[in-house]
């Protein structure tokens, strides 16, 4: 990674801006970066250089906040083509797989990822390495181990990523343990298969889940809930969780409650998109037993549309590592949010401002403004009019995290020196 500037400021001049607040594009602007933060934003015609400024004239490019994938797992790639990892490696291969996954997110314009369940030690080490600039990586927000019932979801992956909790006391103890070990937030697996195997129900009664929520909030931690089915969603909302992860098969009453509470929905539509795409190609990647639990993509898009109309806040999350859901393909989720009824600007806000707020760092990243961290995505084209262009890696010209280039420095220097030359895609 390369530090921007040489002690002075770095100016991106003549650019268009999307600020992450779902407001229209601003043309003919400039953005000044000093150190790791945005120093100044204004109209290019009003720019006044300071001694030491390094100016890049980039009139054909657009600058927006770096994207955030708020639901993924770094321990696996999601590829359906890879050979299974040999048992003798155990989880020792996890950090190496994760490094590759992190680079894929960078190349796609993501400057922050929120891991929603992994081994404690490995994910903390990765988070530290990313923070210290040892990796070409987004910043990492991580919960580490999830909280689940005995033998519940999260215990089946061959990765030590779950505490088994069967009552309020277990949940409180696990929240305390996770904070002590380094969790940025807490995740609970708040739904389980129904006895008939055809649906999902709440994993704990509301009194027990509430104990975990109260303990987390008392310790300054947000708490996210993996939920599927009306019963589990309703229980999680009554318990006061901060986000509904997946949230499949909700209803209008539940969405009103979520909207009133300001509870985020992270719908992970990419899972169903890939499930149905692979099935249509004759390569099913999920057992048919899951059909009754997952429902259909069209059904989930309709759910999300109702939730959006009722005012539920959304955050982008792909659930990368699930079959077919590859790391770095988060732009597909943006397109699915638009299909669900969000405007492109609202979808971008879900993947920037609102995802940052869910991660608890909305005062630091997610929008463009003086004093914010310089987490930037520099693109050719306007995703507020065509969200699909973010799927084209050739249009991701530059990626900056905390004032340091992760991708595209040489390309941008060339474009500034000779506007109009063919675009490149260096690292």
C-alpha positions in Angstrom: 0.0 0.0 0.0 1.2 3.5 -0.8 0.8 6.6 1.4 -1.0 9.4 -0.4 1.1 12.6 -0.7 4.5 13.4 0.7 3.6 15.3 3.8 1.2 17.8 2.1 -2.2 17.2 0.7 -3.4 15.0 -2.2 -6.1 16.6 -4.4 -8.5 14.8 -6.6 -9.7 17.6 -8.9 -12.5 18.0 -11.4 -14.2 14.8 -10.3 -17.8 14.0 -9.7 -18.8 13.0 -6.2 -21.3 10.7 -4.6 -21.2 11.4 -0.9 -23.0 8.2 0.4 -26.0 10.1 1.7 -28.3 9.1 -1.2 -28.0 12.7 -2.5 -27.5 13.4 -6.2 -24.1 13.4 -7.9 -22.1 16.5 -7.6 -20.1 17.4 -10.7 -16.9 19.5 -11.0 -15.8 19.1 -7.5 -12.5 18.5 -5.7 -11.6 16.4 -2.7 -8.4 17.1 -0.6 -6.8 14.4 1.6 -4.3 15.1 4.3 -2.8 12.1 6.0 -5.5 9.5 6.6 -8.5 11.8 6.4 -10.5 14.0 4.1 -9.4 17.6 4.6 -11.7 19.5 2.4 -14.4 19.2 -0.3 -15.6 21.9 -2.6 -16.2 23.1 -6.2 -13.2 22.8 -8.4 -13.6 26.4 -9.6 -13.1 27.6 -6.0 -10.1 25.4 -5.2 -7.1 27.2 -3.8 -3.9 25.2 -3.6 -1.7 25.1 -0.5 2.1 24.7 -0.5 2.9 21.0 -1.0 -0.4 20.1 -2.6 -0.2 17.3 -5.2 -3.0 17.7 -7.7 -4.5 15.0 -9.9 -6.9 16.3 -12.5 -9.4 13.6 -13.1 -12.4 15.1 -14.9 -13.7 11.8 -16.3 -13.9 10.0 -12.9 -16.3 9.8 -10.0 -15.3 9.5 -6.3 -17.5 7.8 -3.7 -17.0 6.3 -0.3 -15.4 2.8 -0.3 -18.0 0.0 -0.2 -18.7 -2.1 2.9 -19.8 -5.7 2.9 -21.4 -6.1 6.3 -22.0 -9.8 6.2 -19.4 -12.4 5.2 -17.1 -15.1 6.5 -13.4 -14.9 5.6 -12.6 -18.6 6.4 -13.8 -19.9 3.0 -14.0 -18.7 -0.6 -17.5 -19.8 -1.5 -16.2 -21.4 -4.7 -18.1 -24.5 -5.9 -15.1 -25.6 -8.0 -12.4 -26.0 -5.3 -11.3 -29.3 -3.9 -12.2 -29.8 -0.2 -9.4 -28.7 2.2 -7.6 -31.9 3.5 -8.5 -32.7 7.1 -4.9 -32.7 8.1 -4.7 -29.0 7.6 -7.6 -28.4 10.1 -8.2 -24.7 10.3 -4.6 -23.8 9.8 -5.3 -22.9 6.2 -8.0 -20.4 7.2 -5.8 -17.2 7.3 -4.3 -17.9 3.9 -7.7 -18.4 2.3 -8.8 -15.2 4.1 -5.9 -13.2 2.6 -7.0 -14.1 -0.9 -10.6 -13.2 -0.1 -9.5 -9.8 1.3 -7.7 -9.0 -1.9 -10.7 -9.8 -3.9 -12.8 -7.3 -1.9 -10.1 -4.6 -2.5 -10.2 -5.2 -6.2 -14.0 -4.8 -6.2 -13.9 -1.5 -4.4 -14.6 -2.6 -0.8 -12.7 -0.8 1.9 -14.4 -2.4 5.0 -15.7 -5.9 5.6 -17.7 -7.2 8.6 -16.9 -10.8 9.4 -20.0 -12.5 10.9 -18.5 -15.6 12.4 -15.0 -17.1 12.4 -12.4 -18.4 14.8 -11.4 -15.9 17.4 -7.6 -16.0 17.2 -7.3 -16.1 13.5 -9.7 -13.3 12.8 -8.2 -11.1 15.5 -4.7 -11.6 13.8 -6.1 -10.8 10.4 -7.8 -7.7 11.8 -4.5 -6.5 13.3 -2.6 -7.2 10.1 -5.1 -5.2 8.1 -5.1 -2.4 10.6 -1.2 -2.2 10.5 -1.0 -2.2 6.7 0.6 -5.7 6.5 -2.0 -6.8 4.0 -3.6 -5.3 0.9 -6.9 -5.5 2.7 -10.1 -3.7 3.7 -10.4 -2.8 7.4 -12.0 -5.7 9.3 -14.9 -5.6 11.8 -15.3 -9.0 13.5 -17.5 -10.7 16.0 -15.3 -13.8 16.2 -17.3 -16.8 17.6 -21.0 -16.7 17.3 -23.5 -17.7 20.1 -25.7 -20.6 19.3 -27.7 -23.4 21.0 -26.0 -26.8 21.6 -25.3 -28.4 18.2 -26.9 -25.3 16.5 -26.0 -23.5 13.3 -22.4 -22.4 13.4 -21.1 -25.7 14.9 -21.0 -27.6 11.6 -18.2 -25.9 9.6 -15.0 -27.5 10.9 -14.0 -24.1 12.2 -14.1 -23.3 15.9 -16.5 -20.4 15.5 -19.3 -21.0 18.1 -20.1 -20.9 21.8 -23.0 -23.3 22.6 -25.4 -21.4 24.9 -28.6 -23.0 26.2 -29.9 -20.4 28.7 -29.6 -16.8 29.8 -26.6 -17.5 32.0 -24.7 -19.2 29.1 -25.5 -16.2 26.8 -24.4 -13.6 29.3 -21.2 -15.5 30.0 -20.5 -15.8 26.2 -21.0 -12.1 25.6 -18.6 -11.3 28.4 -16.1 -13.8 27.1 -16.3 -12.5 23.5 -15.7 -8.9 24.6 -12.8 -10.0 26.7 -11.3 -11.9 23.7 -11.6 -8.9 21.3 -15.0 -8.9 19.6 -16.1 -5.7 17.9 -19.8 -6.8 18.2 -21.8 -9.9 19.2 -23.6 -12.3 16.8 -26.3 -14.7 18.0 -27.8 -17.5 15.9 -31.4 -16.7 17.0 -33.2 -19.2 14.8 -33.2 -23.0 14.4 -34.9 -25.6 12.3 -38.5 -26.2 13.3 -39.3 -29.8 14.6 -40.9 -30.7 11.3 -37.8 -29.5 9.4 -39.9 -27.3 7.1 -39.2 -23.9 8.6 -37.4 -21.9 11.3 -38.3 -20.9 14.8 -36.7 -18.9 17.5 -33.6 -20.5 19.1 -34.3 -19.0 22.6 -37.3 -17.5 24.2 -37.3 -13.7 24.2 -36.4 -13.5 28.0 -33.1 -15.4 27.3 -32.2 -13.6 24.1 -33.0 -10.3 25.9 -30.4 -11.2 28.5 -27.7 -11.4 25.8 -28.8 -8.1 24.2 -28.9 -6.3 27.5 -25.4 -7.5 28.4 -24.0 -6.6 25.1 -25.5 -3.1 25.1 -24.4 -2.5 28.7 -20.8 -3.2 27.4 -21.1 -0.9 24.5 -21.5 -3.7 21.9 -24.0 -4.0 19.1 -25.7 -7.4 18.7 -26.6 -8.9 15.4 -29.1 -11.8 15.0 -29.1 -14.6 12.4 -32.8 -15.0 11.9 -35.1 -16.8 9.5 -38.9 -17.1 9.9 -41.5 -14.9 11.4 -41.2 -16.4 14.9 -37.4 -15.9 15.1 -37.6 -12.4 13.6 -40.3 -11.3 16.1 -38.4 -12.7 19.0 -35.2 -11.0 18.0 -37.0 -7.6 17.5 -38.7 -7.9 21.0 -35.3 -8.7 22.5 -33.9 -5.5 21.0 -31.2 -6.7 18.6 -29.4 -4.2 16.4 -29.7 -6.0 13.1 -31.5 -8.9 11.4 -29.1 -11.0 9.4 -30.9 -12.6 6.5 -34.4 -11.9 7.9 -36.1 -14.1 5.4 -39.9 -14.5 5.5 -40.8 -11.5 7.5 -44.1 -9.7 7.3 -45.4 -6.1 7.3 -46.1 -6.1 11.1 -42.5 -7.2 11.8 -41.1 -4.7 9.3 -43.0 -1.9 10.9 -41.5 -2.9 14.3 -38.0 -3.0 12.8 -38.5 0.4 11.2 -39.8 1.9 14.5 -36.8 0.5 16.4 -34.2 1.4 13.7 -33.2 -2.2 13.4 -31.1 -2.9 10.3 -32.0 -5.6 7.8 -29.0 -7.3 6.1 -30.9 -9.5 3.6 -27.9 -11.4 2.0 -29.9 -11.8 -1.3 -26.8 -13.1 -3.0 -27.2 -16.5 -1.4 -30.6 -17.0 -3.1 -29.4 -15.4 -6.4 -26.5 -17.9 -6.6 -28.7 -20.8 -5.4 -31.2 -20.3 -8.2 -28.6 -19.4 -10.9 -26.7 -22.6 -10.2 -29.9 -24.7 -10.1 -31.0 -23.2 -13.5 -27.7 -24.2 -15.0 -28.2 -27.8 -13.8 -25.6 -27.5 -11.0 -27.6 -27.3 -7.7 -25.5 -26.2 -4.8 -28.0 -26.5 -1.9 -29.9 -29.6 -0.9 -33.6 -29.5 -1.8 -34.4 -29.7 1.9 -33.5 -26.1 2.2 -36.1 -24.9 -0.3 -38.9 -24.6 2.2 -36.7 -22.6 4.6 -35.0 -20.3 2.1 -38.1 -19.7 -0.1 -37.4 -18.0 -3.5 -35.4 -15.0 -4.6 -38.6 -13.4 -5.9 -40.2 -13.9 -2.5 -37.3 -12.3 -0.7 -37.2 -9.4 -3.1 -40.8 -8.8 -2.4 -40.2 -9.0 1.4 -37.4 -6.4 1.0 -39.6 -4.2 -1.0 -42.2 -4.1 1.7 -39.6 -3.6 4.4 -38.1 -0.7 2.4 -41.5 0.9 1.9 -42.1 0.8 5.6 -38.8 2.5 6.5 -36.5 -0.4 7.5 -32.9 0.6 7.2 -30.8 -1.7 5.0 -27.1 -2.6 5.0 -25.3 -4.4 2.3 -24.2 -7.9 3.1 -23.5 -10.9 0.8 -22.8 -13.8 3.1 -19.7 -14.6 1.0 -18.3 -18.1 1.8 -21.7 -19.7 1.2 -21.8 -21.9 -1.9 -21.4 -19.8 -5.0 -21.2 -16.5 -3.1 -17.6 -15.4 -3.9 -15.7 -12.7 -2.0 -15.5 -9.5 -4.0 -18.9 -10.0 -5.8 -20.7 -7.5 -3.5 -21.8 -5.4 -6.5 -24.3 -8.2 -7.2 -26.0 -7.5 -3.9 -26.3 -3.8 -4.9 -28.1 -4.8 -8.0 -30.4 -7.1 -6.0 -31.2 -4.3 -3.6 -32.3 -2.1 -6.6 -34.4 -5.0 -7.9 -36.1 -5.0 -4.4 -37.1 -1.4 -4.8 -34.3 0.7 -3.5 -33.0 3.4 -5.9 -29.4 3.1 -7.0 -28.5 6.0 -4.6 -30.3 4.2 -1.7 -28.5 1.0 -2.5 -25.2 2.8 -2.5 -26.1 4.3 0.9 -26.9 0.8 2.1 -23.3 -0.2 1.1 -21.6 2.9 2.5 -23.3 5.1 5.1 -25.7 2.6 6.5 -23.3 -0.3 6.6 -20.9 1.9 8.4 -23.5 2.9 11.0 -24.3 -0.8 11.5 -20.6 -1.5 12.0 -20.6 1.2 14.7 -18.1 3.4 12.8 -20.4 5.7 10.9 -18.7 8.7 12.5 -15.4 7.6 10.8 -16.3 6.2 7.4 -19.3 5.6 5.0 -19.7 9.2 3.7 -17.5 11.9 2.3 -16.9 14.8 4.5 -14.1 16.8 6.2 -12.6 14.8 9.1 -13.8 11.4 7.7 -11.4 8.7 7.0 -10.3 8.8 3.3 -11.9 5.5 2.3 -12.5 6.1 -1.4 -13.7 4.3 -4.5 -12.7 6.0 -7.7 -14.7 4.8 -10.7 -15.3 5.4 -14.4 -19.0 6.0 -14.9 -21.9 6.9 -12.7 -23.3 4.1 -10.5 -26.2 6.3 -9.4 -27.6 6.0 -12.9 -26.3 2.5 -13.6 -25.6 0.4 -10.5 -24.4 -2.6 -12.7 -21.2 -0.8 -13.7 -19.7 -1.6 -10.3 -19.6 -5.3 -11.3 -17.0 -4.3 -14.0 -13.6 -4.4 -12.3 -12.2 -2.4 -15.2 -14.3 0.5 -14.0 -12.8 0.3 -10.5 -9.9 2.7 -11.3 -8.7 3.4 -7.7 -9.3 2.2 -4.1 -8.0 4.2 -1.1 -8.3 3.2 2.5 -7.4 5.6 5.3 -5.4 7.8 2.9 -3.4 4.9 1.4 -3.7 3.4 -2.0 -4.8 -0.2 -2.2 -5.3 -0.1 -6.0 -4.8 2.2 -8.9 -2.1 4.8 -8.0 -0.1 4.5 -11.2 -3.2 4.5 -13.3 -4.5 7.7 -11.8 -1.2 9.4 -12.2 -1.1 8.5 -15.9 -4.7 9.6 -16.3 -3.9 13.0 -14.7 -0.8 13.5 -16.8 -2.5 12.6 -20.0 -6.3 12.9 -19.7 -8.1 10.7 -22.2 -5.6 7.9 -22.5 -7.0 4.4 -22.3 -7.8 3.4 -18.8 -5.7 0.9 -16.9 -6.1 -1.4 -13.9 -2.9 -1.6 -11.9 -2.5 -2.6 -8.3 
